[in-house]
Amino acid sequence: MIFRQLLEPVSSTYTYLLGCAETGQAVLIDPVVNAIGRDLRVLRELGLRLACTLDTHIHADHITSALELKKRTGSRIAAPAFDRLPCADVHVEEGRPLQVGSLHIAGLHTPGHTDGHFAFIVGERVFTGDALLIDGCGRTDFQNGNTEALYHSVTRKLFTLADETLVYPAHDYTGRHVSSIAQEKARNPRLGAGRTLDEFRAIMDALKLPYPKFIDYAVPGNRSCGACPTELPEELQKYCGQMAESPQG
Ligand SMILES: [Fe+2]
């Protein structure tokens, strides 16, 4: 498999490019609208054709480029069936894997961060979205989030994958790239080392996180598969503008 991990720095989102070497088809997991130029360039450089985009959930901190990529490349939009997005072409369900060339993508319904959240297993990797982050997890206080549901998604689903499975999260805010199921099971300070549900609840309740600054624009934009609002306050325009690329990319 051809594989790239691509960082969008405004929301610290990781986009994953998966490519089938035999057919030249590619999938982008959680692509971000302001990084679309970079993603199209990487696809071009690798000689890949974008078959579909795949979002783990309705994001609150950035807007997906699924719709824009469909316009520009003809790619199909895949999203969790749970979210019933009329703009999606492929409605992903657990137990009904996607096949793109030689890529076998198995969805796992992992609610808790949002109710429709999915993780995706591809070979020895799991793309955990915001359900499981490196040494952390997504918040559970918006978008039908549910602390107990997230605890069970992680401990009963993700932590039952093979220990050596590589964990690729949707975000990292401190430059970490990859972990493993064994490492998170042993060391994740919120959910690892046998934390109980009550302990997890207490940790999440104590976070007292601020209101997400882009959520009121991102959620409706993502329910439309990636529509940028026509008017954005100046301090939020970076979420929809083009990402500056270094010459080396
Ligand atoms: Fe999220």
py3Dmol code that shows the C-alpha trace and the ligand (Angstrom):
import py3Dmol

protein = """\
ATOM      1  CA  MET A   1       0.000   0.000   0.000  1.00  0.00           C
ATOM      2  CA  ILE A   2       1.145   3.528  -0.748  1.00  0.00           C
ATOM      3  CA  PHE A   3       0.777   5.573   2.410  1.00  0.00           C
ATOM      4  CA  ARG A   4       1.186   9.210   3.427  1.00  0.00           C
ATOM      5  CA  GLN A   5       0.363  10.998   6.653  1.00  0.00           C
ATOM      6  CA  LEU A   6      -0.323  14.671   5.910  1.00  0.00           C
ATOM      7  CA  LEU A   7      -0.710  17.400   8.537  1.00  0.00           C
ATOM      8  CA  GLU A   8      -3.057  20.375   8.191  1.00  0.00           C
ATOM      9  CA  PRO A   9      -1.635  22.829  10.725  1.00  0.00           C
ATOM     10  CA  VAL A  10      -4.596  25.176  11.373  1.00  0.00           C
ATOM     11  CA  SER A  11      -6.628  22.428  13.076  1.00  0.00           C
ATOM     12  CA  SER A  12      -3.707  20.014  13.589  1.00  0.00           C
ATOM     13  CA  THR A  13      -5.618  17.449  11.535  1.00  0.00           C
ATOM     14  CA  TYR A  14      -3.964  14.404  10.013  1.00  0.00           C
ATOM     15  CA  THR A  15      -5.197  13.448   6.574  1.00  0.00           C
ATOM     16  CA  TYR A  16      -4.221   9.964   5.413  1.00  0.00           C
ATOM     17  CA  LEU A  17      -3.593   9.061   1.823  1.00  0.00           C
ATOM     18  CA  LEU A  18      -3.903   5.362   1.034  1.00  0.00           C
ATOM     19  CA  GLY A  19      -3.004   4.196  -2.443  1.00  0.00           C
ATOM     20  CA  CYS A  20      -3.363   0.905  -4.275  1.00  0.00           C
ATOM     21  CA  ALA A  21      -0.113   0.281  -6.113  1.00  0.00           C
ATOM     22  CA  GLU A  22      -1.737  -2.095  -8.625  1.00  0.00           C
ATOM     23  CA  THR A  23      -4.693   0.027  -9.759  1.00  0.00           C
ATOM     24  CA  GLY A  24      -3.435   3.532  -8.953  1.00  0.00           C
ATOM     25  CA  GLN A  25      -6.584   4.297  -6.985  1.00  0.00           C
ATOM     26  CA  ALA A  26      -6.368   6.311  -3.799  1.00  0.00           C
ATOM     27  CA  VAL A  27      -8.474   7.153  -0.764  1.00  0.00           C
ATOM     28  CA  LEU A  28      -8.111  10.227   1.442  1.00  0.00           C
ATOM     29  CA  ILE A  29      -9.258   9.856   5.033  1.00  0.00           C
ATOM     30  CA  ASP A  30     -10.321  13.148   6.648  1.00  0.00           C
ATOM     31  CA  PRO A  31      -9.080  15.608   3.995  1.00  0.00           C
ATOM     32  CA  VAL A  32      -9.261  19.294   4.988  1.00  0.00           C
ATOM     33  CA  VAL A  33     -10.599  21.969   2.652  1.00  0.00           C
ATOM     34  CA  ASN A  34      -7.807  24.493   3.134  1.00  0.00           C
ATOM     35  CA  ALA A  35      -5.191  21.823   2.300  1.00  0.00           C
ATOM     36  CA  ILE A  36      -6.830  20.760  -0.948  1.00  0.00           C
ATOM     37  CA  GLY A  37      -4.024  22.161  -3.121  1.00  0.00           C
ATOM     38  CA  ARG A  38      -1.409  20.185  -1.201  1.00  0.00           C
ATOM     39  CA  ASP A  39      -3.463  16.982  -1.347  1.00  0.00           C
ATOM     40  CA  LEU A  40      -4.050  17.266  -5.099  1.00  0.00           C
ATOM     41  CA  ARG A  41      -0.345  17.865  -5.595  1.00  0.00           C
ATOM     42  CA  VAL A  42       0.633  14.796  -3.560  1.00  0.00           C
ATOM     43  CA  LEU A  43      -1.827  12.644  -5.510  1.00  0.00           C
ATOM     44  CA  ARG A  44      -0.380  13.952  -8.763  1.00  0.00           C
ATOM     45  CA  GLU A  45       3.201  13.366  -7.649  1.00  0.00           C
ATOM     46  CA  LEU A  46       2.397   9.795  -6.666  1.00  0.00           C
ATOM     47  CA  GLY A  47       0.534   9.187  -9.938  1.00  0.00           C
ATOM     48  CA  LEU A  48      -2.657   8.232  -8.115  1.00  0.00           C
ATOM     49  CA  ARG A  49      -6.300   8.815  -8.991  1.00  0.00           C
ATOM     50  CA  LEU A  50      -8.579   9.738  -6.099  1.00  0.00           C
ATOM     51  CA  ALA A  51     -11.353   7.129  -5.961  1.00  0.00           C
ATOM     52  CA  CYS A  52     -13.005   8.320  -2.805  1.00  0.00           C
ATOM     53  CA  THR A  53     -12.789  10.453   0.296  1.00  0.00           C
ATOM     54  CA  LEU A  54     -13.733   9.029   3.644  1.00  0.00           C
ATOM     55  CA  ASP A  55     -14.542  11.034   6.764  1.00  0.00           C
ATOM     56  CA  THR A  56     -14.431   9.478  10.220  1.00  0.00           C
ATOM     57  CA  HIS A  57     -17.135  11.794  11.545  1.00  0.00           C
ATOM     58  CA  ILE A  58     -18.790  15.206  11.298  1.00  0.00           C
ATOM     59  CA  HIS A  59     -15.862  17.375  12.312  1.00  0.00           C
ATOM     60  CA  ALA A  60     -16.262  20.454  14.473  1.00  0.00           C
ATOM     61  CA  ASP A  61     -12.797  21.935  14.026  1.00  0.00           C
ATOM     62  CA  HIS A  62     -12.295  21.982  10.257  1.00  0.00           C
ATOM     63  CA  ILE A  63     -14.233  21.540   7.031  1.00  0.00           C
ATOM     64  CA  THR A  64     -13.772  18.440   4.911  1.00  0.00           C
ATOM     65  CA  SER A  65     -12.692  18.843   1.291  1.00  0.00           C
ATOM     66  CA  ALA A  66     -14.843  15.867   0.211  1.00  0.00           C
ATOM     67  CA  LEU A  67     -17.231  17.946  -1.906  1.00  0.00           C
ATOM     68  CA  GLU A  68     -14.524  20.092  -3.481  1.00  0.00           C
ATOM     69  CA  LEU A  69     -12.417  17.020  -4.299  1.00  0.00           C
ATOM     70  CA  LYS A  70     -15.458  15.398  -5.892  1.00  0.00           C
ATOM     71  CA  LYS A  71     -15.926  18.491  -8.083  1.00  0.00           C
ATOM     72  CA  ARG A  72     -12.282  18.556  -9.089  1.00  0.00           C
ATOM     73  CA  THR A  73     -11.459  14.845  -9.438  1.00  0.00           C
ATOM     74  CA  GLY A  74     -14.756  12.973  -9.667  1.00  0.00           C
ATOM     75  CA  SER A  75     -14.035  11.158  -6.400  1.00  0.00           C
ATOM     76  CA  ARG A  76     -16.893   9.616  -4.455  1.00  0.00           C
ATOM     77  CA  ILE A  77     -17.823  10.807  -0.977  1.00  0.00           C
ATOM     78  CA  ALA A  78     -17.926   8.112   1.702  1.00  0.00           C
ATOM     79  CA  ALA A  79     -19.264   8.909   5.177  1.00  0.00           C
ATOM     80  CA  PRO A  80     -20.767   6.968   8.060  1.00  0.00           C
ATOM     81  CA  ALA A  81     -24.317   5.869   7.193  1.00  0.00           C
ATOM     82  CA  PHE A  82     -25.316   6.830  10.719  1.00  0.00           C
ATOM     83  CA  ASP A  83     -25.050  10.523   9.803  1.00  0.00           C
ATOM     84  CA  ARG A  84     -27.478  10.171   6.851  1.00  0.00           C
ATOM     85  CA  LEU A  85     -25.743  12.782   4.735  1.00  0.00           C
ATOM     86  CA  PRO A  86     -27.687  13.316   1.515  1.00  0.00           C
ATOM     87  CA  CYS A  87     -24.471  14.541  -0.128  1.00  0.00           C
ATOM     88  CA  ALA A  88     -22.598  11.239   0.471  1.00  0.00           C
ATOM     89  CA  ASP A  89     -22.274   8.666  -2.328  1.00  0.00           C
ATOM     90  CA  VAL A  90     -21.212   5.783  -0.107  1.00  0.00           C
ATOM     91  CA  HIS A  91     -22.809   5.209   3.300  1.00  0.00           C
ATOM     92  CA  VAL A  92     -20.339   3.304   5.444  1.00  0.00           C
ATOM     93  CA  GLU A  93     -21.561   0.667   7.873  1.00  0.00           C
ATOM     94  CA  GLU A  94     -19.798  -1.693  10.209  1.00  0.00           C
ATOM     95  CA  GLY A  95     -19.577  -5.158   8.674  1.00  0.00           C
ATOM     96  CA  ARG A  96     -19.676  -3.818   5.111  1.00  0.00           C
ATOM     97  CA  PRO A  97     -16.054  -3.011   4.219  1.00  0.00           C
ATOM     98  CA  LEU A  98     -15.064  -0.770   1.350  1.00  0.00           C
ATOM     99  CA  GLN A  99     -12.835  -2.202  -1.339  1.00  0.00           C
ATOM    100  CA  VAL A 100     -10.789   0.239  -3.442  1.00  0.00           C
ATOM    101  CA  GLY A 101      -8.419  -1.688  -5.680  1.00  0.00           C
ATOM    102  CA  SER A 102      -6.443  -3.818  -3.250  1.00  0.00           C
ATOM    103  CA  LEU A 103      -7.334  -1.596  -0.295  1.00  0.00           C
ATOM    104  CA  HIS A 104      -9.679  -3.289   2.129  1.00  0.00           C
ATOM    105  CA  ILE A 105     -11.161  -0.705   4.490  1.00  0.00           C
ATOM    106  CA  ALA A 106     -13.199  -2.034   7.399  1.00  0.00           C
ATOM    107  CA  GLY A 107     -15.275   0.468   9.374  1.00  0.00           C
ATOM    108  CA  LEU A 108     -15.819   0.193  13.113  1.00  0.00           C
ATOM    109  CA  HIS A 109     -18.634   2.198  14.664  1.00  0.00           C
ATOM    110  CA  THR A 110     -16.927   3.967  17.570  1.00  0.00           C
ATOM    111  CA  PRO A 111     -19.455   6.447  19.033  1.00  0.00           C
ATOM    112  CA  GLY A 112     -18.748   8.742  21.952  1.00  0.00           C
ATOM    113  CA  HIS A 113     -16.919  11.713  20.434  1.00  0.00           C
ATOM    114  CA  THR A 114     -19.890  11.980  18.081  1.00  0.00           C
ATOM    115  CA  ASP A 115     -22.692   9.440  17.825  1.00  0.00           C
ATOM    116  CA  GLY A 116     -21.885   8.534  14.228  1.00  0.00           C
ATOM    117  CA  HIS A 117     -18.107   8.295  14.580  1.00  0.00           C
ATOM    118  CA  PHE A 118     -16.208   5.555  12.727  1.00  0.00           C
ATOM    119  CA  ALA A 119     -12.668   4.212  12.887  1.00  0.00           C
ATOM    120  CA  PHE A 120     -11.215   2.444   9.864  1.00  0.00           C
ATOM    121  CA  ILE A 121      -8.985  -0.626   9.833  1.00  0.00           C
ATOM    122  CA  VAL A 122      -6.687  -1.104   6.863  1.00  0.00           C
ATOM    123  CA  GLY A 123      -4.189  -3.949   7.193  1.00  0.00           C
ATOM    124  CA  GLU A 124      -1.988  -3.392  10.211  1.00  0.00           C
ATOM    125  CA  ARG A 125      -3.202   0.191  10.693  1.00  0.00           C
ATOM    126  CA  VAL A 126      -6.256   1.642  12.400  1.00  0.00           C
ATOM    127  CA  PHE A 127      -7.346   5.197  11.686  1.00  0.00           C
ATOM    128  CA  THR A 128      -8.985   6.130  14.947  1.00  0.00           C
ATOM    129  CA  GLY A 129     -10.404   9.563  14.125  1.00  0.00           C
ATOM    130  CA  ASP A 130     -11.116  11.419  17.354  1.00  0.00           C
ATOM    131  CA  ALA A 131     -12.156   8.321  19.309  1.00  0.00           C
ATOM    132  CA  LEU A 132      -8.602   7.512  20.333  1.00  0.00           C
ATOM    133  CA  LEU A 133      -5.732   9.986  20.143  1.00  0.00           C
ATOM    134  CA  ILE A 134      -2.129   9.375  21.158  1.00  0.00           C
ATOM    135  CA  ASP A 135      -2.210   9.623  24.976  1.00  0.00           C
ATOM    136  CA  GLY A 136      -5.688  11.107  24.719  1.00  0.00           C
ATOM    137  CA  CYS A 137      -9.130  11.015  23.138  1.00  0.00           C
ATOM    138  CA  GLY A 138     -11.634  13.370  21.555  1.00  0.00           C
ATOM    139  CA  ARG A 139     -13.962  15.443  23.699  1.00  0.00           C
ATOM    140  CA  THR A 140     -17.431  14.146  24.434  1.00  0.00           C
ATOM    141  CA  ASP A 141     -19.333  17.317  25.256  1.00  0.00           C
ATOM    142  CA  PHE A 142     -20.759  18.223  21.829  1.00  0.00           C
ATOM    143  CA  GLN A 143     -22.453  16.613  18.831  1.00  0.00           C
ATOM    144  CA  ASN A 144     -24.288  13.942  20.842  1.00  0.00           C
ATOM    145  CA  GLY A 145     -21.008  13.045  22.480  1.00  0.00           C
ATOM    146  CA  ASN A 146     -21.246  10.509  25.264  1.00  0.00           C
ATOM    147  CA  THR A 147     -18.485   9.668  27.707  1.00  0.00           C
ATOM    148  CA  GLU A 148     -19.740   6.171  28.456  1.00  0.00           C
ATOM    149  CA  ALA A 149     -20.124   5.378  24.752  1.00  0.00           C
ATOM    150  CA  LEU A 150     -16.572   6.534  24.055  1.00  0.00           C
ATOM    151  CA  TYR A 151     -15.226   4.429  26.922  1.00  0.00           C
ATOM    152  CA  HIS A 152     -16.885   1.335  25.469  1.00  0.00           C
ATOM    153  CA  SER A 153     -15.846   2.160  21.884  1.00  0.00           C
ATOM    154  CA  VAL A 154     -12.229   2.328  22.953  1.00  0.00           C
ATOM    155  CA  THR A 155     -12.056  -0.445  25.533  1.00  0.00           C
ATOM    156  CA  ARG A 156     -14.387  -2.960  23.851  1.00  0.00           C
ATOM    157  CA  LYS A 157     -13.622  -2.263  20.214  1.00  0.00           C
ATOM    158  CA  LEU A 158     -10.306  -0.502  19.560  1.00  0.00           C
ATOM    159  CA  PHE A 159      -8.442  -2.130  22.459  1.00  0.00           C
ATOM    160  CA  THR A 160      -9.472  -5.584  21.258  1.00  0.00           C
ATOM    161  CA  LEU A 161      -7.561  -5.129  17.995  1.00  0.00           C
ATOM    162  CA  ALA A 162      -4.173  -6.846  17.772  1.00  0.00           C
ATOM    163  CA  ASP A 163      -1.591  -5.230  20.078  1.00  0.00           C
ATOM    164  CA  GLU A 164       0.758  -4.428  17.209  1.00  0.00           C
ATOM    165  CA  THR A 165      -1.929  -2.562  15.224  1.00  0.00           C
ATOM    166  CA  LEU A 166      -0.622   0.914  14.450  1.00  0.00           C
ATOM    167  CA  VAL A 167      -2.813   3.759  15.717  1.00  0.00           C
ATOM    168  CA  TYR A 168      -3.107   6.760  13.418  1.00  0.00           C
ATOM    169  CA  PRO A 169      -5.256   9.478  15.029  1.00  0.00           C
ATOM    170  CA  ALA A 170      -7.146  12.341  13.363  1.00  0.00           C
ATOM    171  CA  HIS A 171      -5.184  14.905  15.330  1.00  0.00           C
ATOM    172  CA  ASP A 172      -2.059  15.465  17.260  1.00  0.00           C
ATOM    173  CA  TYR A 173      -1.203  18.804  18.782  1.00  0.00           C
ATOM    174  CA  THR A 174       2.369  18.087  19.816  1.00  0.00           C
ATOM    175  CA  GLY A 175       3.973  16.500  16.761  1.00  0.00           C
ATOM    176  CA  ARG A 176       3.433  12.821  17.542  1.00  0.00           C
ATOM    177  CA  HIS A 177       2.626  10.729  14.504  1.00  0.00           C
ATOM    178  CA  VAL A 178       1.761   7.165  15.390  1.00  0.00           C
ATOM    179  CA  SER A 179       1.160   4.866  18.321  1.00  0.00           C
ATOM    180  CA  SER A 180      -0.008   1.279  18.720  1.00  0.00           C
ATOM    181  CA  ILE A 181      -2.917  -0.466  20.385  1.00  0.00           C
ATOM    182  CA  ALA A 182      -0.520  -2.017  22.918  1.00  0.00           C
ATOM    183  CA  GLN A 183       0.968   1.372  23.764  1.00  0.00           C
ATOM    184  CA  GLU A 184      -2.403   3.085  24.212  1.00  0.00           C
ATOM    185  CA  LYS A 185      -3.799   0.177  26.196  1.00  0.00           C
ATOM    186  CA  ALA A 186      -0.838   0.367  28.543  1.00  0.00           C
ATOM    187  CA  ARG A 187      -0.206   4.105  28.691  1.00  0.00           C
ATOM    188  CA  ASN A 188      -3.151   6.233  27.543  1.00  0.00           C
ATOM    189  CA  PRO A 189      -3.699   8.427  30.614  1.00  0.00           C
ATOM    190  CA  ARG A 190      -7.463   8.631  30.111  1.00  0.00           C
ATOM    191  CA  LEU A 191      -8.377   5.172  28.907  1.00  0.00           C
ATOM    192  CA  GLY A 192      -5.341   2.925  29.322  1.00  0.00           C
ATOM    193  CA  ALA A 193      -3.862   0.972  32.214  1.00  0.00           C
ATOM    194  CA  GLY A 194      -7.259  -0.435  33.145  1.00  0.00           C
ATOM    195  CA  ARG A 195      -8.968   2.898  33.838  1.00  0.00           C
ATOM    196  CA  THR A 196     -12.550   2.331  34.938  1.00  0.00           C
ATOM    197  CA  LEU A 197     -15.555   4.060  33.425  1.00  0.00           C
ATOM    198  CA  ASP A 198     -15.949   6.132  36.585  1.00  0.00           C
ATOM    199  CA  GLU A 199     -12.316   7.245  36.410  1.00  0.00           C
ATOM    200  CA  PHE A 200     -12.718   8.136  32.735  1.00  0.00           C
ATOM    201  CA  ARG A 201     -15.890  10.100  33.484  1.00  0.00           C
ATOM    202  CA  ALA A 202     -14.134  12.072  36.202  1.00  0.00           C
ATOM    203  CA  ILE A 203     -11.233  12.877  33.861  1.00  0.00           C
ATOM    204  CA  MET A 204     -13.546  14.042  31.061  1.00  0.00           C
ATOM    205  CA  ASP A 205     -15.757  16.060  33.431  1.00  0.00           C
ATOM    206  CA  ALA A 206     -12.690  17.853  34.806  1.00  0.00           C
ATOM    207  CA  LEU A 207     -11.407  18.973  31.381  1.00  0.00           C
ATOM    208  CA  LYS A 208     -13.546  22.134  31.293  1.00  0.00           C
ATOM    209  CA  LEU A 209     -12.710  22.736  27.649  1.00  0.00           C
ATOM    210  CA  PRO A 210     -13.592  26.031  25.954  1.00  0.00           C
ATOM    211  CA  TYR A 211     -16.378  26.278  23.367  1.00  0.00           C
ATOM    212  CA  PRO A 212     -14.880  25.159  19.999  1.00  0.00           C
ATOM    213  CA  LYS A 213     -14.302  28.338  18.020  1.00  0.00           C
ATOM    214  CA  PHE A 214     -15.162  26.992  14.562  1.00  0.00           C
ATOM    215  CA  ILE A 215     -17.946  24.524  15.454  1.00  0.00           C
ATOM    216  CA  ASP A 216     -20.873  26.720  14.437  1.00  0.00           C
ATOM    217  CA  TYR A 217     -19.514  26.897  10.899  1.00  0.00           C
ATOM    218  CA  ALA A 218     -17.814  23.504  10.654  1.00  0.00           C
ATOM    219  CA  VAL A 219     -20.742  21.281  11.591  1.00  0.00           C
ATOM    220  CA  PRO A 220     -23.218  22.650   9.011  1.00  0.00           C
ATOM    221  CA  GLY A 221     -20.383  22.845   6.455  1.00  0.00           C
ATOM    222  CA  ASN A 222     -19.516  19.202   7.033  1.00  0.00           C
ATOM    223  CA  ARG A 223     -23.140  18.090   6.979  1.00  0.00           C
ATOM    224  CA  SER A 224     -23.001  19.408   3.401  1.00  0.00           C
ATOM    225  CA  CYS A 225     -19.846  17.315   2.805  1.00  0.00           C
ATOM    226  CA  GLY A 226     -17.624  20.374   2.858  1.00  0.00           C
ATOM    227  CA  ALA A 227     -19.329  23.683   2.117  1.00  0.00           C
ATOM    228  CA  CYS A 228     -17.399  26.727   3.280  1.00  0.00           C
ATOM    229  CA  PRO A 229     -19.655  29.492   4.578  1.00  0.00           C
ATOM    230  CA  THR A 230     -19.854  32.511   2.296  1.00  0.00           C
ATOM    231  CA  GLU A 231     -19.044  34.865   5.129  1.00  0.00           C
ATOM    232  CA  LEU A 232     -16.604  34.114   7.891  1.00  0.00           C
ATOM    233  CA  PRO A 233     -15.267  36.411  10.586  1.00  0.00           C
ATOM    234  CA  GLU A 234     -11.754  37.465   9.670  1.00  0.00           C
ATOM    235  CA  GLU A 235     -10.085  35.411  12.397  1.00  0.00           C
ATOM    236  CA  LEU A 236     -11.720  32.240  11.017  1.00  0.00           C
ATOM    237  CA  GLN A 237     -10.968  32.758   7.338  1.00  0.00           C
ATOM    238  CA  LYS A 238      -7.840  30.611   7.598  1.00  0.00           C
ATOM    239  CA  TYR A 239     -10.133  27.572   7.933  1.00  0.00           C
ATOM    240  CA  CYS A 240     -11.339  28.011   4.383  1.00  0.00           C
ATOM    241  CA  GLY A 241      -8.417  29.742   2.669  1.00  0.00           C
ATOM    242  CA  GLN A 242      -5.587  27.990   0.908  1.00  0.00           C
ATOM    243  CA  MET A 243      -2.871  26.599   3.130  1.00  0.00           C
ATOM    244  CA  ALA A 244       0.524  28.115   2.470  1.00  0.00           C
ATOM    245  CA  GLU A 245       2.977  25.462   1.355  1.00  0.00           C
ATOM    246  CA  SER A 246       6.689  25.533   1.843  1.00  0.00           C
ATOM    247  CA  PRO A 247       8.668  25.149  -1.416  1.00  0.00           C
ATOM    248  CA  GLN A 248       9.706  21.654  -0.337  1.00  0.00           C
ATOM    249  CA  GLY A 249       6.098  20.873   0.586  1.00  0.00           C
TER     250      GLY A 249
END
"""
ligand_1 = """\
1
LIG
Fe -13.813 15.706 15.893
"""
view = py3Dmol.view(width=600, height=400)
view.addModel(protein, "pdb")
view.setStyle({"model": 0}, {"cartoon": {"style": "trace"}})
view.addModel(ligand_1, "xyz")
view.setStyle({"model": 1}, {"stick": {}})
view.zoomTo()
view.show()
